[in-house]
Amino acid sequence: MTRTEQAAPCGGNIQAHSSSLSGRRALVVGGSGGIGSAVSASLAGRGASVLVHGRSGAKLEALLASIRASGGTAEGFAAEIGTPASFIGRLSAFGTFDAVVVAFGPFVRKPLAATLPADWENMALLDLALPGALASYFLPAMLERGFGRFLFFGGSRTDVIRGYRSNAAYAAAKTGLGVLVKSLAAEGAGRDVAALLVCPGIVDTEYLDERARTEAAAMAPRGLLLHPSDIARTALDLLEGEPCSASGAIVSLDAGFSP
């Protein structure tokens, strides 16, 4: 497959090539920064019309300008996410989508004994219930049309059940996304509706300050952090197939990260 690469934000590439996502409408929740911005740019490069959600208006506008300058089609809206129900209420004004990506998810690092009830509630609500509610909301129209793609992002090493000394609440919610993608894959298999869960390793994003970046590099294989554009490209490559053989997969893109 021939690909023509163009400059994109955050070190990524908008890639123009034949794609099953071309002409489709895509929603990226948490799409204005980090891995989400790379996914937004890559979707636009594959010919999708992208609605990008973000919380920072300035970052959102910069990303949209970059996508449009590269020939992509993108709109955006800035909003805080309160509850899944209230957020879906906001989204209802934008209609239906052929692809839904959730690249949003708060993180808390605390020993289990210090994790508060509010921490558990927040992680369960925004890292698990929000993706689940979005899936339930958009799935019926995808089934009716005979096409749909869901992409969710777990945490590092949340591909299977593990024990965690410092982030049990976050990891428990992210690990639960595996049930969601396998359920979507089972229900959508006959109607070309596919779902994928990607668990990245240590990714170099604007959310890492210099101290965090140094600490992360010390843990990363060969001291190299992963690039958001590589994660985005691989994830979308896996979802493009028709039929999508990767549907229901839980994929670790972590370069062998093992702390």
N, C-alpha and C positions, 0 to 999 in steps of 0.2 A: 504494500500500500504506500503510495507516494504522499508525503506530507510536506507542506510548505509552512515554515515556522516564521512567526512574527513576534515582535517584542511584546511582553505582557508584564503586569505588575508583580512585585514580590519575587523577582527573579524567575517567573514562570514564562511559559510560551503559549500564545494563542496559536492553535494549529488548525489550519484549514485543510480538511480532507473529507472524503465521503463518509457519512456517519448515519446510523439509524436514529440519531438524535437530531439530525438536521430538520429544520422546520417545526420542531417540537417546542412546547412551552415548558420551561424549567423553573422551579423555585429553589433557591438556596437560602436556608435559614442559617444565620450566622455567616453570611457570605461576603462580608466587607473586609475581613481580616484573616490572617493566618492561613490555614489550609483552605478555608472557605473561599477566600478571594482567588486562590489558584483554581479551585473547582469552578467558580463563576466564570473566570477567564477561559478556561478550557472548554466549558460548555458552549460559550459564545463562539469559540473557534471551531467547534464542531457543527455550527449552524443553528444552535438552539436560540430561542428568544428567552432571555433570562430575567427573572425578577429576583433581585438581590435584597435580602433583608440584612440590616445592620443596626447597631446601636449608636454608632458615631456618624453623624451627618457628614462631617468633613471627610472621613475615610471613605464613606460610601460614595460621595460625589467624585472623589479622586479616582476610585476604581471604575465607576461608570464612564468617566471621561476617557480613561485608558482603553476600556473595552470598545467604546465607540470609535476612538481614534484608530483602532486596529481593524475596524470594519465589522465589529460585532454589534448585536442588538441587545440592549439591556435597559431595564428600568430598576428603580430601587425605592425602598421606603425604610425610614429609620423608626424604630420602636423598641421600647423595653418589653421584655416578655414577662408578664405577670403570672397568669395561669394558662394552661393549655386552652381552656374554653375561651378566655378573653382574646388570646392571640388568634385562634381560628376565626373568631368573630371579625377581627381585622382583615384576615386573609380572604374572607368570603367575598369581599368587594372585587377581588382580582380574578374570580372565576376558577376554572379547573386547570390542572397542570398534567403534563405527560411524564414529567420527572420531578421527584421531590428529594432534595438533599438536606440533611440536617447536620451542619458542621458547628453547631452551637452546643455548649455543655459546660456548666460551671464545675470547678474543681475545688475540693477541700482536702488539705493535708493535716491530719490530726491522728494521734494514737487512738485506738478504739475506745479506751476508757475516757478520753477527753472529747469524744464526738457527741455533740449535743442533739437533742431531739429535732431542733430546727435544721441541723445539718443533714440529718437523715431525710427529713421532709423535703428539703430543697433539692438534694441529689435525686431522690426518687421522682419528684415532680418534673424537674427540668431535664434530667439526663435519661429518663425512661418513659415517664407518662407523656411528656410532650411529643417525642417521636412516635409513640404508640397512637396518640390521639390524631396526629397528622396522618398517619397511615390509615387509620379507620375512616377519616374524613375524606381523603382523596381516592381511596381504593375503589369504591363503587363505580365512579365515572371511568376509571382506567379499565376495569373489567368490562364495562359496557362498550368502550371504544376498541378493546382488544389490543391495548398497548399501555405499558406503564413501567417506570423504573424508580426504585427507591434506593438511596445510598445513605447509610448511617456510619458514623464514626465512633468507635469504641475508644478505650484508653490503651496505653501500652500494656501488653500482656494480659488483656482482659478477654482473650480469645477462648479461654477455658476457665473453669472454676479454680481459683488459687486463693491462698491466704495472703493478707496484706497487713503490714505492721503500721502503716501510716496513712492509708487512704481507703479504708474498707468501705465506707459509705459510697464514695464515688465509684469504686471498682464494682461493687455489688450492682449498682444501677447500670453501669456500662456492660457488664457481663450479661445482664438480662436482655440486652438488645439482640443477643443471639437467638433467643426464643422468638422475638418479633420477626427477624428476617426469615427464619425458617418457616414460620407460620405464613408470612406473606408469600414466600416461594411456593408453599404447598397449595395455597388458595388460588394463586395467580398463574400456576403452571399452564393451564389450558387456555389462557387468554393473553399470553405474552406479557404478563406482568411479573417483573423480576425484582429481587431485593438482594442487597449486598451489605455486609458489615465489614468495614476496614478498621483494623487496630494498628495505628502507626506506632513507630518507635519515637525517638527523640527528634523532634522536628524544629528546625531553625526558623522561628517566626519573630515578628515584632513584639510579641508578648514576653520574650526573654530579655531581661536587662543583662548587662555585661557579667555581673556576678553569676546569674542563673545560667547564662550561656557557657561560662567557664566550667561550672559544676556539671552541666549537662554533657559537655564535651569529654569530661573526665570519665563519664560512665559509658559513653557511646562507643560502639565498635570502631577501632582505629582512631578514636577521637574525632570522628566526623559526624556532624549532625545532618539529618535528612533534609532535603529541599521540598517545600510544599508542592511545587510544580510536579515533582516526580511522583509524589503520593497521588495527586489529583489525576495525572495522566494514566497511571496504572489502574486506578479505581474505575475511571470511566472507560478505559479500554475493555475491562472485564465486563462492564454492563452493556456494551454496545451490541454484542452478538444477538442474532435472531435465528434460532432460539438462543436465549441467554444461558449458556451452560454453567455460568458462575452463580446463577440464582440460588440463594440460600446459603452461600458460602460465607464463612468467617475467615477473613484473610489478614494475616499478620504481615504488615509492611514495615518491618523493624530492623532489617539488616542483621538479624540474629541477636538483637539486644537481649542481654541476660544479666541483670544487675546482681 
